[in-house]
């Protein structure tokens, strides 16, 4: 049976990213077409989980209530389109805390694998930063890069990346590829 699960990064893949962090629901703005892409994937039987670094918590830029409010806004917007996120996993730690869940370490992906009883090696992981790709490589998952968010910077900083992994304009293009049979089954 072909894989019907995808793991997405949040900032830069689903919503617009900010070097100043997304600190509340008023700053959370979906990338055009991203929510529709998730809903379309859902309608075709694909389950979607999110794995996201949220070091703004450790930095004191927002608290758990604000983060939950952001995720509730995202969930409501997806529900209105007939879609949803299966689960959302986040790392609350700062870059110097040495945790195992902050990407590029694979802890969040391994949690998703365990929670859903998946073989992570068959799962596409869609991100916009090199750390997303590194986390996917660390567990043998299939990294996919989008040019939205930090994707353009990631490509510029890593020449030849387009020859190593699938790269797409945005999440809409990823959904088109997946639904067109682009995933290895």
Backbone as a printed PyTorch tensor [residue, N CA C, xyz], in Angstrom:
tensor([[[  0.8510,  -1.2000,   0.0000],
         [  0.0000,   0.0000,   0.0000],
         [  0.8820,   1.2440,   0.0000]],

        [[  0.5780,   2.2050,  -0.8510],
         [  1.4070,   3.4000,  -0.8930],
         [  1.2890,   4.2250,   0.3870]],

        [[  2.3320,   4.9900,   0.6680],
         [  2.3370,   5.8770,   1.8260],
         [  1.2680,   6.9470,   1.6610]],

        [[  0.5560,   7.2160,   2.7180],
         [ -0.4490,   8.2850,   2.6860],
         [ -0.2560,   9.2350,   3.8660]],

        [[  0.9770,   9.4970,   4.2230],
         [  1.2930,  10.3700,   5.3530],
         [  2.3590,  11.3560,   4.9090]],

        [[  2.2100,  12.6110,   5.2920],
         [  3.2160,  13.6320,   5.0370],
         [  3.4900,  14.3920,   6.3180]],

        [[  4.7340,  14.8380,   6.4810],
         [  5.1160,  15.6840,   7.6100],
         [  5.5460,  17.0240,   7.0380]],

        [[  4.9680,  18.0950,   7.5780],
         [  5.2670,  19.4410,   7.1080],
         [  5.8970,  20.2660,   8.2190]],

        [[  6.8410,  21.1120,   7.8500],
         [  7.2660,  22.1870,   8.7290],
         [  6.1330,  23.2180,   8.7070]],

        [[  6.1000,  24.1120,   9.6930],
         [  5.0170,  25.1010,   9.7320],
         [  5.4340,  26.4100,   9.0730]],

        [[  6.3240,  27.1590,   9.7240],
         [  6.7010,  28.4910,   9.2490],
         [  7.4940,  28.3890,   7.9550]],

        [[  6.9990,  29.0430,   6.9160],
         [  7.6630,  29.0250,   5.6240],
         [  7.1290,  27.9660,   4.6840]],

        [[  6.3490,  27.0180,   5.2130],
         [  5.7390,  25.9760,   4.3840],
         [  4.2240,  26.1740,   4.3550]],

        [[  3.6190,  26.2770,   5.5410],
         [  2.1740,  26.4750,   5.6460],
         [  1.8490,  27.9610,   5.7440]],

        [[  2.5970,  28.6670,   6.5650],
         [  2.3560,  30.0940,   6.7660],
         [  3.6060,  30.9020,   6.4690]],

        [[  3.3960,  32.1810,   6.2690],
         [  4.5180,  33.0820,   6.0200],
         [  5.4460,  33.0680,   7.2260]],

        [[  6.7360,  33.1310,   6.9570],
         [  7.7520,  33.0980,   8.0040],
         [  8.1740,  34.5170,   8.3270]],

        [[  8.8230,  34.6790,   9.4590],
         [  9.3510,  35.9800,   9.8630],
         [ 10.6170,  35.7610,  10.6700]],

        [[ 11.6730,  36.5100,  10.3370],
         [ 12.8990,  36.4290,  11.1300],
         [ 12.6640,  36.9510,  12.5470]],

        [[ 11.5560,  37.6790,  12.7520],
         [ 11.1890,  38.1770,  14.0780],
         [ 10.2210,  37.2240,  14.7910]],

        [[  9.9960,  36.0450,  14.2190],
         [  9.1380,  34.9970,  14.7770],
         [  7.6530,  35.3330,  14.6150]],

        [[  6.8560,  34.2850,  14.5310],
         [  5.3990,  34.4080,  14.5240],
         [  4.9900,  34.3020,  15.9940]],

        [[  4.5660,  35.4160,  16.5890],
         [  4.3870,  35.4980,  18.0450],
         [  2.9350,  35.4220,  18.4920]],

        [[  2.0030,  35.4400,  17.5590],
         [  0.6030,  35.3670,  17.9350],
         [ -0.2590,  35.1160,  16.7220]],

        [[ -1.5420,  34.8100,  16.9540],
         [ -2.4220,  34.4760,  15.8320],
         [ -2.5780,  35.6230,  14.8340]],

        [[ -2.4480,  36.8580,  15.2830],
         [ -2.5690,  37.9930,  14.3660],
         [ -1.4000,  38.0510,  13.3770]],

        [[ -0.2740,  37.4200,  13.7100],
         [  0.8880,  37.3940,  12.8190],
         [  0.9150,  36.1350,  11.9460]],

        [[  0.0290,  35.1970,  12.2310],
         [ -0.0020,  33.9460,  11.4740],
         [ -0.8160,  34.1710,  10.1980]],

        [[ -0.1240,  34.1480,   9.0570],
         [ -0.7610,  34.3920,   7.7630],
         [ -0.4110,  33.2240,   6.8380]],

        [[ -1.4300,  32.4910,   6.3850],
         [ -1.1250,  31.3400,   5.5240],
         [ -0.5240,  31.7780,   4.1930]],

        [[  0.3880,  30.9800,   3.6850],
         [  0.9180,  31.1840,   2.3400],
         [ -0.2210,  30.8630,   1.3700]],

        [[ -0.4420,  31.7120,   0.3750],
         [ -1.5550,  31.4600,  -0.5520],
         [ -1.5370,  30.0280,  -1.1040]],

        [[ -2.6770,  29.3600,  -0.9460],
         [ -2.8560,  28.0060,  -1.4610],
         [ -2.4280,  26.8890,  -0.5270]],

        [[ -1.6810,  27.2040,   0.5290],
         [ -1.1520,  26.1310,   1.3800],
         [ -2.2530,  25.3680,   2.1160]],

        [[ -3.2120,  26.0840,   2.6620],
         [ -4.2840,  25.4020,   3.3990],
         [ -5.1510,  24.5860,   2.4440]],

        [[ -5.4020,  25.1300,   1.2660],
         [ -6.1600,  24.3970,   0.2590],
         [ -5.4100,  23.1330,  -0.1670]],

        [[ -4.0900,  23.2230,  -0.2430],
         [ -3.2820,  22.0500,  -0.6120],
         [ -3.4130,  20.9480,   0.4380]],

        [[ -3.3690,  21.3280,   1.7170],
         [ -3.5300,  20.3370,   2.7940],
         [ -4.9180,  19.7120,   2.7240]],

        [[ -5.9430,  20.5410,   2.5450],
         [ -7.3130,  20.0250,   2.4700],
         [ -7.4690,  19.0770,   1.2780]],

        [[ -6.8420,  19.4150,   0.1550],
         [ -6.9200,  18.5590,  -1.0330],
         [ -6.2260,  17.2270,  -0.7820]],

        [[ -5.0630,  17.2790,  -0.1270],
         [ -4.3710,  16.0400,   0.2440],
         [ -5.2580,  15.1930,   1.1610]],

        [[ -5.8800,  15.8270,   2.1520],
         [ -6.7710,  15.1130,   3.0650],
         [ -7.9070,  14.4340,   2.3080]],

        [[ -8.5160,  15.1440,   1.3770],
         [ -9.6390,  14.5820,   0.6070],
         [ -9.2180,  13.3560,  -0.1990]],

        [[ -7.9350,  13.2590,  -0.5230],
         [ -7.4240,  12.1090,  -1.2640],
         [ -6.8250,  11.0500,  -0.3370]],

        [[ -7.1130,  11.1540,   0.9600],
         [ -6.7040,  10.1140,   1.9000],
         [ -5.3520,  10.3230,   2.5600]],

        [[ -4.7160,  11.4540,   2.3230],
         [ -3.4160,  11.7200,   2.9480],
         [ -3.5980,  12.3400,   4.3250]],

        [[ -2.8050,  11.8300,   5.2510],
         [ -2.7810,  12.3570,   6.6190],
         [ -1.5520,  13.2650,   6.7350]],

        [[ -1.7210,  14.3710,   7.4380],
         [ -0.6660,  15.3710,   7.5410],
         [ -0.3670,  15.6500,   9.0080]],

        [[  0.9180,  15.6260,   9.3470],
         [  1.3780,  16.0480,  10.6690],
         [  2.3340,  17.2170,  10.4780]],

        [[  2.4780,  18.0200,  11.5180],
         [  3.3870,  19.1640,  11.4840],
         [  4.4780,  18.9470,  12.5170]],

        [[  5.7180,  19.2320,  12.1270],
         [  6.8750,  19.1910,  13.0360],
         [  7.5710,  20.5400,  12.9220]],

        [[  7.5740,  21.3130,  14.0120],
         [  8.0570,  22.6780,  13.9370],
         [  8.9050,  23.0740,  15.1350]],

        [[ 10.0220,  23.7380,  14.8730],
         [ 10.8160,  24.3510,  15.9470],
         [ 10.1120,  25.6300,  16.3650]],

        [[  9.9560,  25.8210,  17.6680],
         [  9.3250,  27.0360,  18.1790],
         [ 10.1620,  27.6030,  19.3260]],

        [[ 11.3900,  28.0050,  18.9810],
         [ 12.3040,  28.5160,  20.0110],
         [ 11.8690,  29.8560,  20.5670]],

        [[ 10.8900,  30.4960,  19.9500],
         [ 10.3430,  31.7320,  20.5190],
         [  9.7970,  31.5150,  21.9260]],

        [[  9.3820,  30.2850,  22.2210],
         [  8.9480,  29.9550,  23.5940],
         [ 10.1190,  30.1010,  24.5610]],

        [[ 11.2440,  29.4700,  24.2390],
         [ 12.4260,  29.5230,  25.1080],
         [ 12.9890,  30.9390,  25.1870]],

        [[ 12.8170,  31.7030,  24.1420],
         [ 13.3390,  33.0700,  24.1020],
         [ 12.4210,  34.0570,  24.8120]],

        [[ 11.2420,  33.5900,  25.2420],
         [ 10.2920,  34.4540,  25.9390],
         [  9.5350,  35.4080,  25.0230]],

        [[  9.4950,  35.1120,  23.7270],
         [  8.8020,  35.9860,  22.7760],
         [  7.2960,  35.7500,  22.7610]],

        [[  6.8840,  34.5720,  23.1720],
         [  5.4680,  34.2320,  23.3150],
         [  5.3800,  33.0740,  24.2900]],

        [[  4.1700,  32.8260,  24.7890],
         [  3.9810,  31.7210,  25.7310],
         [  3.1460,  30.6190,  25.0780]],

        [[  2.9450,  29.5490,  25.8170],
         [  2.2230,  28.3950,  25.2940],
         [  0.7910,  28.7480,  24.8960]],

        [[  0.1490,  29.6510,  25.6350],
         [ -1.2060,  30.0610,  25.2690],
         [ -1.2360,  30.7330,  23.9030]],

        [[ -0.2510,  31.5850,  23.6280],
         [ -0.1840,  32.2590,  22.3190],
         [  0.1030,  31.2410,  21.2170]],

        [[  1.0000,  30.2830,  21.4810],
         [  1.2920,  29.2540,  20.4890],
         [  0.0370,  28.4240,  20.2020]],

        [[ -0.6740,  28.0600,  21.2440],
         [ -1.9170,  27.3100,  21.0590],
         [ -2.9410,  28.1140,  20.2690]],

        [[ -3.0000,  29.4190,  20.5040],
         [ -3.9370,  30.2750,  19.7620],
         [ -3.5760,  30.3060,  18.2670]],

        [[ -2.2850,  30.3290,  17.9600],
         [ -1.8420,  30.2670,  16.5610],
         [ -2.3210,  28.9630,  15.9310]],

        [[ -2.1030,  27.8640,  16.6400],
         [ -2.4610,  26.5550,  16.0920],
         [ -3.9720,  26.3810,  15.9870]],

        [[ -4.7200,  26.9850,  16.9020],
         [ -6.1860,  26.9420,  16.7980],
         [ -6.6610,  27.7180,  15.5790]],

        [[ -6.0250,  28.8670,  15.3140],
         [ -6.3820,  29.6390,  14.1150],
         [ -6.1220,  28.8150,  12.8590]],

        [[ -4.9700,  28.1280,  12.8120],
         [ -4.6410,  27.2950,  11.6680],
         [ -5.6620,  26.1610,  11.5260]],

        [[ -6.0030,  25.5210,  12.6280],
         [ -6.9610,  24.4050,  12.5950],
         [ -8.3350,  24.8700,  12.1200]],

        [[ -8.7900,  26.0130,  12.6230],
         [-10.1040,  26.5340,  12.1970],
         [-10.1040,  26.8600,  10.7030]],

        [[ -9.0270,  27.4820,  10.2280],
         [ -8.9430,  27.8210,   8.8100],
         [ -8.9560,  26.5560,   7.9410]],

        [[ -8.2620,  25.5240,   8.3970],
         [ -8.2660,  24.2590,   7.6500],
         [ -9.6360,  23.5940,   7.6720]],

        [[-10.2920,  23.6140,   8.8360],
         [-11.6320,  23.0220,   8.9570],
         [-12.6050,  23.6630,   7.9810]],

        [[-12.4950,  24.9840,   7.8140],
         [-13.3970,  25.6860,   6.8880],
         [-13.2180,  25.2030,   5.4510]],

        [[-12.0500,  24.6530,   5.1600],
         [-11.7680,  24.1410,   3.8200],
         [-11.9610,  22.6220,   3.7250]],

        [[-12.3910,  22.0130,   4.8280],
         [-12.5950,  20.5740,   4.8490],
         [-11.3300,  19.7770,   5.0910]],

        [[-10.3150,  20.4130,   5.6520],
         [ -9.0460,  19.7370,   5.9110],
         [ -8.6640,  19.7600,   7.3680]],

        [[ -7.5440,  19.1470,   7.6680],
         [ -7.0710,  19.1450,   9.0390],
         [ -5.6700,  18.5720,   9.1620]],

        [[ -5.0750,  18.8600,  10.2880],
         [ -3.7560,  18.3420,  10.6420],
         [ -3.9820,  17.2000,  11.6240]],

        [[ -3.3720,  16.0660,  11.3640],
         [ -3.5120,  14.8870,  12.2190],
         [ -2.9350,  15.1410,  13.6190]],

        [[ -1.7630,  15.7760,  13.6550],
         [ -1.1130,  16.0960,  14.9330],
         [ -0.0520,  17.1510,  14.6740]],

        [[  0.2320,  17.9260,  15.7080],
         [  1.2340,  18.9700,  15.6120],
         [  2.2640,  18.7460,  16.7070]],

        [[  3.5120,  18.5910,  16.3140],
         [  4.6140,  18.3650,  17.2440],
         [  5.5280,  19.5800,  17.1700]],

        [[  5.9240,  20.1080,  18.3390],
         [  6.8060,  21.2660,  18.3230],
         [  7.9110,  21.1260,  19.3500]],

        [[  9.0460,  21.7270,  19.0120],
         [ 10.1690,  21.8100,  19.9370],
         [ 10.1320,  23.1860,  20.5820]],

        [[ 10.0290,  23.2480,  21.9210],
         [  9.9610,  24.5380,  22.6090],
         [ 11.3300,  25.0840,  23.0100]],

        [[ 12.3870,  24.3680,  22.6840],
         [ 13.7200,  24.6890,  23.1950],
         [ 14.4680,  25.6880,  22.3230]],

        [[ 15.4330,  26.3450,  22.9400],
         [ 16.3170,  27.2440,  22.2180],
         [ 17.4320,  26.4690,  21.5460]],

        [[ 18.1670,  27.1130,  20.6370],
         [ 19.1930,  26.4090,  19.8700],
         [ 20.3620,  25.8930,  20.6950]],

        [[ 20.5710,  26.4210,  21.8890],
         [ 21.7220,  26.0020,  22.7030],
         [ 21.3570,  25.0540,  23.8400]],

        [[ 20.1260,  24.5590,  23.8520],
         [ 19.6810,  23.7200,  24.9660],
         [ 20.0620,  22.2510,  24.8160]],

        [[ 20.5120,  21.8440,  23.6280],
         [ 20.9870,  20.4770,  23.4550],
         [ 19.9090,  19.4120,  23.4800]],

        [[ 18.6880,  19.7660,  23.1520],
         [ 17.6010,  18.7830,  23.1500],
         [ 17.7130,  17.8850,  21.9230]],

        [[ 16.9300,  16.8390,  21.9070],
         [ 16.9060,  15.9270,  20.7690],
         [ 15.7680,  16.2360,  19.8070]],

        [[ 14.8890,  17.1940,  20.1870],
         [ 13.7100,  17.4370,  19.3450],
         [ 13.8810,  18.6230,  18.4110]],

        [[ 14.8670,  19.4610,  18.6230],
         [ 15.0410,  20.6310,  17.7610],
         [ 15.7050,  20.2140,  16.4480]],

        [[ 15.0040,  20.4620,  15.3420],
         [ 15.5940,  20.1750,  14.0430],
         [ 16.8540,  21.0360,  13.8960]],

        [[ 17.9570,  20.4910,  13.4370],
         [ 18.1040,  19.3460,  12.5460],
         [ 18.1230,  17.9750,  13.2160]],

        [[ 18.0440,  17.9060,  14.5360],
         [ 17.9530,  16.5810,  15.1660],
         [ 16.5790,  15.9900,  14.8490]],

        [[ 16.4690,  14.6760,  14.8310],
         [ 15.2500,  14.0430,  14.3210],
         [ 14.1910,  13.7040,  15.3750]],

        [[ 14.3150,  14.2210,  16.5860],
         [ 13.4040,  13.8260,  17.6540],
         [ 11.9300,  13.9830,  17.3370]],

        [[ 11.5360,  15.1070,  16.7330],
         [ 10.1190,  15.3100,  16.4050],
         [  9.6390,  14.2680,  15.3930]],

        [[ 10.4750,  13.9660,  14.4200],
         [ 10.0910,  12.9770,  13.4040],
         [  9.9660,  11.5870,  14.0200]],

        [[ 10.8620,  11.2710,  14.9330],
         [ 10.7880,   9.9700,  15.6110],
         [  9.5500,   9.8800,  16.4980]],

        [[  9.1520,  10.9950,  17.1160],
         [  7.9060,  11.0090,  17.9090],
         [  6.7070,  10.7310,  17.0210]],

        [[  6.6850,  11.3420,  15.8450],
         [  5.5820,  11.1160,  14.9090],
         [  5.5620,   9.6580,  14.4710]],

        [[  6.7330,   9.1190,  14.1580],
         [  6.8350,   7.7110,  13.7530],
         [  6.2470,   6.8090,  14.8420]],

        [[  6.6420,   7.0580,  16.0870],
         [  6.1650,   6.2220,  17.1920],
         [  4.6680,   6.3930,  17.4310]],

        [[  4.1980,   7.6220,  17.4640],
         [  2.7890,   7.8920,  17.7380],
         [  1.8670,   7.2150,  16.7370]],

        [[  2.2570,   7.2250,  15.4670],
         [  1.3680,   6.7170,  14.4270],
         [  1.7630,   5.3350,  13.9070]],

        [[  2.8270,   4.7420,  14.4640],
         [  3.2430,   3.4170,  14.0330],
         [  3.6790,   3.3810,  12.5780]],

        [[  4.4010,   4.4020,  12.1490],
         [  4.8270,   4.5380,  10.7630],
         [  6.2260,   3.9820,  10.5600]],

        [[  6.5610,   3.7370,   9.3280],
         [  7.9560,   3.5220,   8.9480],
         [  8.4220,   4.8580,   8.3830]],

        [[  9.1600,   5.6020,   9.1740],
         [  9.5570,   6.9700,   8.8260],
         [ 10.3340,   7.0120,   7.5160]],

        [[ 10.9610,   5.8970,   7.1400],
         [ 11.7500,   5.8770,   5.9100],
         [ 10.8960,   6.0480,   4.6670]],

        [[  9.5980,   5.9080,   4.7980],
         [  8.7120,   6.0560,   3.6440],
         [  7.9670,   7.3840,   3.6460]],

        [[  8.2750,   8.2460,   4.5910],
         [  7.4940,   9.4620,   4.7860],
         [  8.1880,  10.6770,   4.1790]],

        [[  7.4760,  11.4570,   3.3640],
         [  8.0340,  12.7060,   2.8830],
         [  7.9710,  13.7710,   3.9840]],

        [[  9.0420,  14.5260,   4.1080],
         [  9.1310,  15.6280,   5.0680],
         [  9.3560,  16.9010,   4.2620]],

        [[  8.3900,  17.8160,   4.3280],
         [  8.4280,  19.0320,   3.5270],
         [  8.8800,  20.1920,   4.3990]],

        [[  9.9620,  20.8480,   3.9790],
         [ 10.4710,  21.9850,   4.7370],
         [ 10.9920,  23.0720,   3.8310]],

        [[ 11.3750,  24.1880,   4.4600],
         [ 11.9400,  25.3110,   3.7140],
         [ 13.3720,  25.6210,   4.1450]],

        [[ 13.8530,  24.9390,   5.1840],
         [ 15.2100,  25.2180,   5.6620],
         [ 16.0530,  23.9390,   5.6220]],

        [[ 17.3500,  24.1360,   5.5970],
         [ 18.2500,  22.9870,   5.5210],
         [ 18.0980,  22.0950,   6.7470]],

        [[ 17.7990,  22.6850,   7.9060],
         [ 17.6350,  21.8610,   9.1160],
         [ 16.4540,  20.8930,   8.9860]],

        [[ 15.4030,  21.2900,   8.2530],
         [ 14.2870,  20.3690,   7.9950],
         [ 14.7720,  19.1640,   7.1890]],

        [[ 15.5870,  19.4490,   6.1760],
         [ 16.1140,  18.3930,   5.3100],
         [ 17.0500,  17.4800,   6.0920]],

        [[ 17.9030,  18.0750,   6.9450],
         [ 18.8390,  17.2810,   7.7460],
         [ 18.1030,  16.3280,   8.6820]],

        [[ 17.0130,  16.8020,   9.2800],
         [ 16.2260,  15.9340,  10.1670],
         [ 15.6580,  14.7570,   9.3760]],

        [[ 15.1680,  15.0270,   8.1680],
         [ 14.6310,  13.9550,   7.3240],
         [ 15.7270,  12.9610,   6.9450]],

        [[ 16.8760,  13.4640,   6.5340],
         [ 17.9800,  12.5700,   6.1740],
         [ 18.4090,  11.7210,   7.3610]],

        [[ 18.3950,  12.2850,   8.5580],
         [ 18.8670,  11.5760,   9.7560],
         [ 18.0650,  10.3070,  10.0370]],

        [[ 16.8010,  10.2850,   9.6020],
         [ 15.9590,   9.1140,   9.8440],
         [ 15.6300,   8.3500,   8.5670]],

        [[ 16.2160,   8.7660,   7.4560],
         [ 15.9660,   8.0900,   6.1920],
         [ 14.6420,   8.4390,   5.5480]],

        [[ 14.0170,   9.5290,   5.9830],
         [ 12.7680,   9.9820,   5.3640],
         [ 13.0880,  10.6660,   4.0430]],

        [[ 12.0550,  11.0270,   3.2840],
         [ 12.2400,  11.6670,   1.9870],
         [ 12.1250,  13.1790,   2.1290]],

        [[ 13.2540,  13.9130,   2.1010],
         [ 13.1820,  15.3630,   2.2200],
         [ 12.6620,  16.0110,   0.9370]],

        [[ 11.8210,  17.0150,   1.1120],
         [ 11.2890,  17.8070,   0.0070],
         [ 11.4260,  19.2710,   0.4150]],

        [[ 11.9340,  20.0960,  -0.4870],
         [ 12.1180,  21.5160,  -0.2040],
         [ 11.1120,  22.3420,  -0.9840]],

        [[ 10.5340,  23.3380,  -0.3030],
         [  9.7220,  24.3440,  -0.9800],
         [ 10.5160,  25.6410,  -1.0290]],

        [[ 10.2700,  26.4280,  -2.0710],
         [ 10.9860,  27.6970,  -2.2460],
         [ 10.3980,  28.8170,  -1.3880]],

        [[  9.2280,  28.5980,  -0.8020],
         [  8.6190,  29.6040,   0.0610],
         [  9.4230,  29.7190,   1.3550]],

        [[  9.1070,  30.7050,   2.1700],
         [  9.8240,  30.8880,   3.4280],
         [ 11.3040,  31.0900,   3.1860]],

        [[ 12.1170,  30.2610,   3.8230],
         [ 13.5750,  30.3340,   3.6760],
         [ 14.0890,  29.4300,   2.5570]],

        [[ 13.1980,  28.8690,   1.7550],
         [ 13.5870,  27.9310,   0.7100],
         [ 14.5670,  28.5010,  -0.2920]],

        [[ 14.3450,  29.7390,  -0.7150],
         [ 15.2710,  30.3710,  -1.6600],
         [ 16.6610,  30.5230,  -1.0730]],

        [[ 16.7350,  30.9390,   0.1970],
         [ 18.0270,  31.0710,   0.8870],
         [ 18.6970,  29.7110,   1.0290]],

        [[ 17.8900,  28.6880,   1.3190],
         [ 18.4330,  27.3390,   1.4760],
         [ 19.0760,  26.8710,   0.1760]],

        [[ 18.3950,  27.0850,  -0.9430],
         [ 18.9510,  26.6950,  -2.2420],
         [ 20.2310,  27.4670,  -2.5530]],

        [[ 20.2440,  28.7610,  -2.2600],
         [ 21.4180,  29.5860,  -2.5350],
         [ 22.6220,  29.1360,  -1.6980]],

        [[ 22.3660,  28.7140,  -0.4760],
         [ 23.4420,  28.3190,   0.4400],
         [ 23.9460,  26.9000,   0.1850]],

        [[ 23.1950,  26.1090,  -0.5810],
         [ 23.5550,  24.7020,  -0.8070],
         [ 23.4570,  24.3660,  -2.2950]],

        [[ 24.4370,  24.8180,  -3.0840],
         [ 24.4130,  24.5340,  -4.5230],
         [ 24.3220,  23.0290,  -4.7890]],

        [[ 23.5500,  22.6780,  -5.7940],
         [ 23.3990,  21.2780,  -6.1680],
         [ 22.2840,  20.5580,  -5.4230]],

        [[ 21.6420,  21.2340,  -4.4850],
         [ 20.5780,  20.5970,  -3.7010],
         [ 19.4380,  20.1120,  -4.5890]],

        [[ 19.1350,  20.8820,  -5.6300],
         [ 18.0360,  20.5070,  -6.5310],
         [ 18.2910,  19.1880,  -7.2590]],

        [[ 19.5510,  18.7780,  -7.3520],
         [ 19.8510,  17.4940,  -7.9820],
         [ 19.7180,  16.3400,  -6.9820]],

        [[ 19.6540,  16.6570,  -5.6980],
         [ 19.6110,  15.6110,  -4.6660],
         [ 18.2090,  15.3040,  -4.1480]],

        [[ 17.3470,  16.3040,  -4.1650],
         [ 16.0060,  16.1260,  -3.5920],
         [ 14.9660,  16.8520,  -4.4450]],

        [[ 13.6820,  16.4920,  -4.3080],
         [ 12.6430,  17.2420,  -5.0060],
         [ 12.5240,  18.6580,  -4.4240]],

        [[ 12.4180,  19.6470,  -5.2990],
         [ 12.2540,  21.0430,  -4.9110],
         [ 11.0470,  21.5970,  -5.6620]],

        [[ 10.1690,  22.2790,  -4.9270],
         [  8.9370,  22.7960,  -5.5150],
         [  8.7250,  24.2580,  -5.1440]],

        [[  7.9360,  24.9280,  -5.9600],
         [  7.6270,  26.3480,  -5.7440],
         [  6.9950,  26.5690,  -4.3760]],

        [[  6.0320,  25.7080,  -4.0210],
         [  5.2790,  25.8850,  -2.7800],
         [  4.5430,  24.5860,  -2.4490]],

        [[  3.7520,  24.6160,  -1.3900],
         [  3.0270,  23.4240,  -0.9560],
         [  1.9780,  22.9930,  -1.9780]],

        [[  1.4230,  23.9370,  -2.7210],
         [  0.4700,  23.5920,  -3.7790],
         [  1.1490,  22.6820,  -4.8070]],

        [[  2.3630,  23.0410,  -5.2060],
         [  3.0990,  22.2330,  -6.1870],
         [  3.4630,  20.8660,  -5.6100]],

        [[  3.7720,  20.8150,  -4.3070],
         [  4.0380,  19.5200,  -3.6630],
         [  2.7840,  18.6520,  -3.7340]],

        [[  1.6280,  19.2270,  -3.3890],
         [  0.3730,  18.4600,  -3.4290],
         [  0.0850,  17.9670,  -4.8430]],

        [[  0.3010,  18.8320,  -5.8340],
         [  0.0970,  18.4080,  -7.2310],
         [  0.9700,  17.2100,  -7.5720]],

        [[  2.2260,  17.2620,  -7.1450],
         [  3.1840,  16.1800,  -7.4140],
         [  2.7630,  14.8910,  -6.7070]],

        [[  2.4220,  15.0110,  -5.4250],
         [  2.0120,  13.8390,  -4.6500],
         [  0.7700,  13.2050,  -5.2690]],

        [[ -0.2310,  14.0170,  -5.5540],
         [ -1.4900,  13.4840,  -6.0750],
         [ -1.3520,  13.0030,  -7.5160]],

        [[ -0.3180,  13.4730,  -8.2020],
         [ -0.0420,  12.9950,  -9.5470],
         [  0.8100,  11.7480,  -9.5800]],

        [[  1.0850,  11.1700,  -8.3990],
         [  1.8270,   9.9220,  -8.3350],
         [  3.3200,  10.0980,  -8.1530]],

        [[  3.7550,  11.2890,  -7.7440],
         [  5.1770,  11.5350,  -7.5860],
         [  5.8570,  10.8270,  -6.4340]],

        [[  5.0860,  10.4470,  -5.4230],
         [  5.6810,   9.7520,  -4.2710],
         [  5.9810,   8.3060,  -4.6100]],

        [[  7.0840,   7.8390,  -4.0630],
         [  7.3910,   6.4010,  -4.1730],
         [  6.4040,   5.6610,  -3.2770]],

        [[  5.7820,   4.6300,  -3.7570],
         [  4.8040,   3.9040,  -2.9650],
         [  5.3610,   2.6940,  -2.4470]]])
